[in-house]
Structure formats: C-alpha cells, structure tokens
Amino acid sequence: MKLALLVVLLAGCVREAQSSSQGQQDGIVRSIFEVISTTNRYFVELGFDAASYEDPGATGSNTHALWLDGWRGLLIDGDHENETINLHRAFVTSSNVVALLRKLGTPLEPDYISIDVDSTDLYILERVLTTLRPRVVTIEYNSNFGDGDSSALAFPDTDWMPLGASKGAFAATCFYGSSASAIYAVATAAGYVVVGVVYGLDLVLVRASLWPHPGIPLANLTKRLDTWPAMSVEDAAALIDHSVYAAGGSLCAARRAAAIALRRLARAPNLEPCTCFLGDADCVQFTKGC
C-alpha cells in the first residue's frame, strides 16, 4: 500500500511523528509510550516479512527502532526464521495465534503487538484480545473499503469460512484485509481506543484504560483510498460485512450485505471513480447460492 501521512493524537492535538518503518508506525508507537509509559518493553510482530532487520528486501519493520532502543520480543513470519532476533517461521491464524504466542514465551501483557498478515488480521486481533492485553497494537487495515459507517467490509476468516469460487491466494488486489470500521468495532468491544492512523496502512490502538485523551472518531478513519487494483468478482463474493455477522447474522447474510455494499460503492454518483469495486460488475449474483 502507498505511504501516507502518519498522525497521532497526543496531548489533545495531532502531530506528525518521525520514525523509520514503512509508514512511520514505530515513531507513533514510541510517541504513545511517552504518554502511557512502558512496562516490560516486550514486542510481538506478526508478519515480519524479512530474514533480518537489515534485509534489503524488507518493507520496513514496525519493531526495528524498538529493537535498537533495547526492547526485545518475538517475530513471526510465514517464510523466514532467524534465531539471533527470535524470528520464528509459522503460519498464523485466528485458531492458533494465542497458543503460538504463549508457547513462544509472550507475556500476557506485552507492551506492543504489530499485526500485518495481509489477510485475516481482524480475526487474529479479535482472538489475541480475548486472552492477551497488550498496551499498544498496530494493525493493517484495508483503506479501499472506506464506506463511512454504512458497512464493515472484511476479509473472511479462512480458518472456517469457505472461500467458494475464490482461491484466496494473495494476488495483489484490494481483496485482502478488513475495513477500519470492522477493526474499530472489534477494538472497541475489547476495551481499546483508536489513537492513530497511518492512512492506507495501519490503525493504532491503545488500551482505553491507559489513554488520557479522546480517541479518533470512526468518521476520520473510513475515507476510501484506492491503493490496490480491483479484485475479481469471485473474491468480492467471499467478503463479509462483519457488522452483520457480529450481530448474529448468518455467513450468507453477511456475504450478501457485503456484496450490496460493494455494489453501492461502485455506483455511488458522488464518489470518484473507484479502482476496487468492479465498475458495473455485480457480485451480488455470486452470493445467491450461499
């Protein structure tokens, strides 16, 4: 996703933070800890995406600056391992994340967790916050799904939600990840507040009991940014509206609600041309047999 201005709400105002990760996330994290303080200086980064902190092919770790500051923690990636920095190779899902973190020595209240797995981030967050209580979390969101509070579009939880005609393999389109609305709802229900955003990349969450200022309103997080090309209709039909599902709706109802939201976004006359939502193609027809 393209880089964007990082903002953080500190001392009642918004300011730019300086750092060295992909979108300056580690700068915002360090700024937050100036307000809430640290405890164990332990981090977890899910989706490290490199063999080392110095890997020239890396996109920018959210924990590198913390490591240089003397923090230590756990790194997990699906393709790499490196004992010298406690990087473990594992495929993280919503069903295994808590057991995996506990097995690898993560404390119940780590100072910071970064989640960036390009797919089921929402469900990993939801499961993590049922057991662990990190002070700060950064999590990737899909800014292509900006729809105000009219929907909460989300990638399916592939641990159990069948993908149907979609194969689900990463194809560099706007299919992957979940909306700011869906993440905001999960965070709020777990007792966290959104205090920062790297537009087009990550939301920044803090445990609400630690944060002395108002959080960022949902309306400031849900503007649509077209950062990836269009997904296929088959992929679009696998998306869900997380708000419908969380309220007790069936998977079929959640998928149909998502399809209707995509159709509305594709055809909204007051929006700029959208690269994500398929133009005149209509994925509602693909949900009729779900």
C-alpha positions in Angstrom: 0.0 0.0 0.0 1.2 3.5 -0.7 2.7 5.6 2.1 0.6 8.3 3.7 1.0 10.9 6.4 1.0 9.4 9.9 -0.8 11.2 12.6 -1.1 10.6 16.3 -3.4 12.1 18.9 -1.2 13.2 21.8 -1.9 15.8 24.4 -5.1 16.8 22.7 -3.6 17.6 19.3 -2.5 15.9 16.1 1.2 15.9 15.2 3.5 14.1 12.8 5.8 11.5 14.3 9.2 10.6 12.9 10.5 7.1 12.6 11.9 4.6 10.1 9.3 1.8 9.5 7.2 1.5 6.3 4.8 4.2 7.2 6.4 5.6 10.4 4.5 3.3 12.7 7.4 2.8 15.1 7.5 6.6 15.5 3.9 6.7 16.6 4.4 3.8 18.9 7.3 5.5 20.7 5.3 8.7 20.9 2.4 6.9 22.6 4.7 5.3 25.2 5.9 8.8 26.1 2.3 9.2 27.3 1.4 5.8 28.8 4.9 4.6 29.7 6.3 1.1 29.2 6.3 -1.9 31.5 8.2 -4.9 30.1 9.5 -3.4 26.8 8.3 -6.6 25.0 7.0 -6.6 21.5 5.4 -9.1 19.1 5.4 -8.6 15.3 3.2 -10.9 13.3 4.1 -10.7 9.6 7.7 -9.7 9.9 8.3 -10.2 6.1 12.1 -10.5 6.1 15.0 -12.7 7.2 16.5 -9.9 9.4 16.1 -6.3 10.4 18.9 -5.4 7.9 17.3 -7.4 5.0 17.4 -5.0 1.9 14.2 -6.6 0.6 12.2 -5.8 3.7 9.3 -3.4 3.5 10.0 -1.8 6.9 9.6 -3.5 10.3 7.4 -1.9 12.9 9.8 -3.1 15.7 13.2 -2.3 14.4 13.5 1.1 16.2 12.4 -0.5 19.4 15.0 -3.3 19.0 17.6 -0.7 18.6 16.3 1.0 21.7 16.9 -2.2 23.7 13.5 -3.7 23.5 13.2 -7.5 22.9 10.4 -9.7 21.8 9.0 -12.2 19.3 8.9 -12.0 15.5 6.8 -14.4 13.4 6.8 -14.8 9.6 5.4 -17.4 7.2 8.7 -17.6 5.2 11.6 -16.7 7.4 13.3 -17.7 10.7 16.4 -16.2 12.5 17.3 -17.3 16.0 19.5 -14.3 16.6 16.5 -12.0 16.6 13.9 -14.5 17.9 12.2 -14.8 14.4 10.1 -17.9 14.1 8.7 -19.4 10.9 5.0 -20.1 11.3 1.7 -19.5 9.6 -0.5 -17.5 12.0 -4.3 -18.0 12.0 -7.1 -17.0 14.4 -7.2 -20.5 15.8 -3.5 -20.9 16.6 -2.3 -17.4 17.4 -2.9 -17.4 21.1 -1.4 -20.9 21.7 1.6 -20.0 19.4 2.3 -16.7 21.3 2.1 -18.4 24.7 4.2 -21.3 23.6 6.9 -18.9 22.4 7.0 -17.0 25.6 4.9 -14.0 25.1 3.7 -12.4 28.4 0.0 -11.9 28.9 0.5 -8.1 28.8 3.2 -7.3 26.3 3.8 -3.6 25.7 3.3 -3.8 21.9 1.9 -6.1 19.2 2.1 -5.4 15.5 -0.3 -7.4 13.2 0.3 -7.3 9.4 -0.5 -10.7 7.7 -2.3 -9.3 4.6 -5.5 -11.2 5.1 -7.1 -12.4 8.4 -5.7 -9.6 10.6 -9.1 -8.8 12.0 -9.8 -12.2 13.4 -6.2 -12.6 14.7 -6.8 -9.3 16.6 -10.1 -10.5 17.9 -8.6 -13.7 19.2 -5.5 -12.1 20.7 -7.6 -9.6 22.7 -9.6 -12.4 24.3 -6.5 -13.6 26.1 -3.7 -11.1 25.9 -3.8 -7.4 26.9 -1.1 -5.5 25.0 -0.8 -1.9 25.9 -0.5 -0.8 22.2 -1.4 -2.6 18.9 -0.9 -1.6 15.3 -2.9 -3.5 12.8 -3.1 -3.2 9.0 -6.5 -2.2 7.5 -7.9 -2.1 4.0 -8.5 1.5 3.1 -10.1 0.5 -0.2 -13.1 -0.5 1.9 -13.8 3.0 3.1 -17.6 3.3 3.5 -18.2 5.5 6.5 -20.2 3.6 9.0 -22.5 2.2 6.3 -20.8 -1.2 6.3 -17.9 -3.1 7.9 -16.3 -5.0 5.0 -14.0 -7.7 6.0 -11.8 -10.5 4.5 -13.2 -13.9 5.5 -11.7 -15.9 8.4 -10.2 -18.6 6.2 -9.9 -21.0 9.2 -13.5 -21.8 8.8 -15.3 -19.6 6.2 -15.3 -21.4 2.8 -14.0 -19.2 0.0 -16.3 -20.6 -2.6 -15.1 -19.7 -6.1 -12.3 -17.5 -4.7 -9.0 -19.3 -4.2 -7.9 -16.8 -1.5 -4.2 -16.8 -2.6 -2.6 -13.4 -2.5 -3.0 -11.7 -5.9 -2.0 -8.0 -5.1 -5.6 -6.7 -5.3 -7.8 -4.8 -2.9 -9.4 -8.1 -1.7 -7.1 -8.5 1.4 -7.6 -7.2 4.9 -10.6 -5.6 6.6 -12.1 -2.2 6.8 -11.3 0.4 9.5 -15.0 0.1 10.6 -14.6 -3.7 11.3 -11.4 -3.2 13.2 -12.8 -0.2 15.1 -15.7 -2.3 16.3 -13.6 -5.3 17.4 -11.2 -2.9 19.2 -13.9 -1.0 21.0 -15.6 -4.2 22.2 -12.3 -5.4 23.6 -11.7 -2.1 25.5 -9.3 -0.4 23.1 -9.4 3.0 21.5 -8.0 4.1 18.1 -5.5 6.9 18.7 -3.5 6.9 15.5 -3.7 6.1 11.8 -1.2 5.7 9.0 -3.6 6.3 6.2 -3.7 3.4 3.8 -1.7 1.2 6.1 -2.3 0.8 9.8 -4.6 1.7 12.7 -3.0 2.3 16.1 -4.9 1.0 19.2 -4.3 1.7 22.9 -5.9 0.0 25.9 -8.6 2.5 26.7 -7.9 2.5 30.5 -4.4 3.8 29.8 -5.2 6.6 27.4 -5.9 10.0 28.9 -7.3 11.7 25.7 -10.2 11.1 23.4 -9.7 8.6 20.6 -10.0 9.3 16.9 -13.7 9.2 15.7 -14.6 6.5 13.3 -15.6 9.1 10.7 -12.0 10.2 10.5 -10.8 6.7 9.6 -13.2 5.5 6.9 -12.4 7.7 3.9 -11.8 5.4 0.9 -8.3 5.3 -0.5 -7.8 3.3 -3.7 -4.4 1.7 -3.0 -4.7 -1.6 -4.8 -6.3 -2.6 -8.2 -9.6 -4.3 -8.5 -10.3 -7.7 -7.1 -12.1 -10.4 -9.0 -15.8 -10.8 -8.7 -15.2 -14.3 -7.2 -13.1 -12.7 -4.5 -15.6 -10.0 -3.9 -18.3 -12.5 -3.3 -16.2 -14.1 -0.5 -16.1 -10.8 1.6 -18.4 -10.4 4.5 -19.9 -7.4 6.3 -18.5 -8.0 9.8 -21.2 -5.9 11.5 -23.9 -8.2 10.2 -22.1 -11.3 11.2 -21.2 -9.9 14.7 -24.8 -9.1 15.3 -25.8 -12.7 14.8 -26.4 -12.8 11.1 -25.5 -15.9 9.1 -22.4 -16.1 6.9 -24.7 -16.0 3.8 -26.4 -12.8 5.2 -23.0 -11.2 5.9 -21.8 -12.0 2.4 -24.9 -10.7 0.8 -24.7 -7.4 2.8 -21.0 -7.1 1.7 -22.0 -7.6 -1.9 -24.7 -4.9 -1.6 -22.2 -2.5 -0.1 -19.7 -3.1 -2.9 -22.4 -2.5 -5.5 -23.4 0.7 -3.7 -19.7 1.9 -3.6 -19.1 1.0 -7.2 -22.1 3.0 -8.4 -22.2 6.0 -6.0 -22.5 9.1 -8.1 -20.8 11.4 -5.6 -17.6 9.3 -5.4 -14.5 9.5 -7.5 -14.0 6.6 -9.9 -13.1 3.6 -7.9 -10.4 1.1 -8.8 -11.6 -1.6 -6.4 -15.3 -2.1 -6.8 -15.6 -3.7 -10.2 -17.4 -0.9 -12.1 -20.7 -2.3 -13.4 -19.9 -5.9 -12.4 -22.3 -7.1 -9.7 -21.1 -9.7 -7.2 -24.5 -9.9 -5.6 -25.4 -12.6 -8.1 -22.5 -14.7 -6.8 -23.9 -14.8 -3.2 -27.4 -16.1 -4.2 -26.4 -19.8 -3.7 -24.5 -19.3 -0.4 
